[in-house]
Amino acid sequence: MYTFEYTLDEKDYLEFNKFHHMNSAETKKITKPTNLLFAAIGFVGWILLMFFEIPETLAFLGILLGFLTAFCVVVFSLILLWKPLIMLLVRISIKSMKKQGKLPFGKVNIIHFSEEDIHQIAEISETKVKYDIIEKIDVGDKAIYIYFTAAQAFLVPYSAFENEQQTIDFLSFIKEKVPGKPMTN
């Protein structure tokens, strides 16, 4: 059994969202190589349109190629700008929630990992979940994220651990409690 008491701030929340979005299945789909290939094909098509004259009989093909090019440029731009755009939206969202006094995390957190469940007490909420609903565990650079829904996780920053051995022991404990669930580094 483990009990941790720690504080979270906007930086921790931003780091979680960054980690979540950069490692999510959706991001991996968007940035997969086939999308880059489509963008490259569109770029090559655009080059061909710019430097070669198309006969009138092939005008429809030129128009079609123009639309394809525009589509590929948009896809390529989204691929390149996806990560910065997501982080900008998260920052804006945090500022808006802070202004309204509705940040989705408590500054002071106490989290208890018992034999049966995980119980987190924060300033603004209390959450108790059984181990069998844990979806996955991600080990990030700054914290361990224990997902109990697709987008919600318990954040346990490394600063909550007394030393590296306790972190290793905790990861072994949690892995034993959620066998068969993915654990990523």
C-alpha positions as a printed Julia matrix, in Angstrom:
185×3 Matrix{Float64}:
   0.0    0.0     0.0
   1.14   3.49   -0.85
   0.03   6.95    0.16
   1.39  10.11   -1.45
   0.75  13.74   -0.69
   1.82  16.28   -3.28
   0.87  19.53   -4.94
  -0.08  20.07   -8.56
  -0.04  23.31  -10.49
  -0.92  24.5   -13.98
   2.45  23.34  -15.27
   1.72  19.77  -14.12
  -1.71  19.86  -15.74
  -0.24  21.25  -18.95
   2.46  18.56  -18.91
  -0.21  15.86  -18.51
  -2.21  17.22  -21.44
   0.93  17.51  -23.55
   1.9   13.94  -22.71
  -1.64  12.69  -23.31
  -2.07  14.39  -26.68
   1.4   13.56  -27.97
   1.01   9.89  -27.06
  -2.64   9.36  -27.9
  -3.82   7.01  -30.62
  -5.47   9.94  -32.42
  -2.19  11.83  -32.74
  -0.4    8.73  -33.96
  -3.09   8.23  -36.63
  -2.83  11.81  -37.85
   0.95  11.79  -38.07
   1.35   8.38  -39.64
   3.54   8.09  -42.74
   0.67   7.57  -45.2
  -0.61  11.07  -44.44
   2.83  12.46  -45.15
   2.89  10.5   -48.4
  -0.42  12.05  -49.51
   0.94  15.49  -48.74
   4.11  14.75  -50.73
   2.07  13.52  -53.71
   0.0   16.71  -53.56
   3.15  18.83  -53.47
   4.58  17.01  -56.5
   1.25  17.51  -58.3
   1.4   21.21  -57.52
   4.96  21.45  -58.92
   3.8   19.71  -62.11
   0.9   22.14  -62.48
   3.19  25.12  -62.02
   5.83  24.13  -64.56
   4.02  22.17  -67.26
   1.25  23.38  -69.54
  -1.86  21.23  -69.51
  -3.78  20.82  -72.82
  -7.45  21.89  -72.84
  -8.6   18.28  -73.13
  -7.0   17.57  -69.79
  -8.36  20.7   -68.09
 -10.6   18.62  -65.83
  -7.57  16.65  -64.72
  -5.83  19.93  -63.92
  -8.75  21.12  -61.82
  -8.9   17.78  -60.04
  -5.17  17.88  -59.42
  -5.55  21.43  -58.08
  -8.15  20.31  -55.55
  -6.02  17.33  -54.61
  -3.08  19.65  -54.11
  -5.07  22.0   -51.9
  -6.32  19.05  -49.85
  -2.81  17.66  -49.42
  -1.43  21.06  -48.43
  -4.11  21.34  -45.74
  -3.39  17.8   -44.49
   0.36  18.46  -44.49
  -0.13  21.74  -42.61
  -2.3   20.04  -40.01
   0.31  17.34  -39.55
   3.03  19.92  -39.01
   0.94  22.17  -36.78
  -1.02  19.51  -34.87
   1.11  19.39  -31.73
   1.63  23.17  -31.32
  -2.07  23.77  -32.05
  -3.17  21.27  -29.4
  -0.85  22.8   -26.81
  -2.1   26.31  -27.64
  -5.7   25.16  -27.2
  -4.86  23.5   -23.87
  -3.14  26.69  -22.62
  -6.15  28.79  -23.64
  -8.47  26.31  -21.93
  -6.43  26.43  -18.7
  -6.45  30.25  -18.69
 -10.2   30.28  -19.23
 -10.83  27.73  -16.46
  -8.52  29.66  -14.11
 -10.4   32.88  -14.82
 -13.68  31.14  -13.95
 -12.13  29.51  -10.87
 -12.82  26.03  -12.22
  -9.45  24.37  -12.69
  -9.96  20.59  -13.04
  -7.32  19.72  -10.47
  -6.7   20.46   -6.83
  -3.48  22.01   -5.69
  -2.98  19.64   -2.73
  -3.58  15.96   -3.43
  -3.51  12.9    -1.25
  -3.69   9.62   -3.1
  -3.91   6.25   -1.42
  -3.28   2.97   -3.22
  -4.79   0.19   -1.11
  -5.12  -3.5    -1.92
  -8.62  -2.93   -3.38
  -8.7    0.54   -4.9
  -7.2    3.97   -5.52
  -8.57   6.84   -3.46
  -7.6   10.42   -4.29
  -8.6   13.38   -2.16
  -8.02  16.83   -3.62
  -9.22  20.28   -2.61
 -11.98  20.24   -5.22
 -12.91  16.57   -5.52
 -12.63  13.06   -4.23
 -12.22  10.07   -6.53
 -12.24   6.4    -5.71
 -11.77   3.71   -8.36
 -11.24  -0.03   -8.33
  -8.12  -1.35  -10.03
 -10.14  -3.3   -12.59
 -11.31  -0.09  -14.31
  -7.76   1.19  -14.85
  -7.25   1.39  -18.62
  -3.51   1.95  -18.85
  -0.46   3.3   -17.1
   1.9    5.71  -18.81
   5.3    6.49  -17.35
   6.2   10.0   -18.47
   9.27  12.14  -18.0
   7.83  14.01  -15.02
   5.05  11.83  -13.66
   3.24   8.51  -13.75
  -0.22   8.73  -15.31
  -2.75   6.09  -14.24
  -5.69   6.33  -16.66
  -9.13   5.39  -15.37
 -10.89   6.7   -18.51
  -9.59   7.45  -21.99
  -8.75  11.04  -21.01
  -8.66  11.09  -17.19
  -5.75   9.94  -15.11
  -4.32  10.1   -11.65
  -1.11  12.11  -11.87
   1.64  10.99   -9.54
   4.66  13.27  -10.02
   8.09  11.81   -9.38
   8.56  14.43   -6.67
   5.99  12.48   -4.57
   8.42   9.55   -4.26
  11.11   9.49   -1.6
  13.67   7.92   -3.94
  14.09   5.98   -7.17
  13.68   2.62   -5.43
  10.27   3.64   -4.12
   9.27   4.59   -7.67
  10.38   1.17   -8.96
   8.57  -0.61   -6.12
   5.42   1.42   -6.76
   5.46   0.6   -10.48
   5.8   -3.1    -9.63
   2.9   -2.81   -7.18
   0.63  -1.05   -9.66
   1.54  -3.43  -12.47
   0.59  -6.35  -10.2
  -2.76  -4.68   -9.44
  -3.65  -4.16  -13.11
  -2.33  -7.25  -14.89
  -2.75  -7.28  -18.64
  -3.21  -3.51  -18.87
  -0.72  -1.62  -21.03
   2.17   0.11  -19.29
   4.2    2.41  -21.51
   7.4    4.36  -20.96
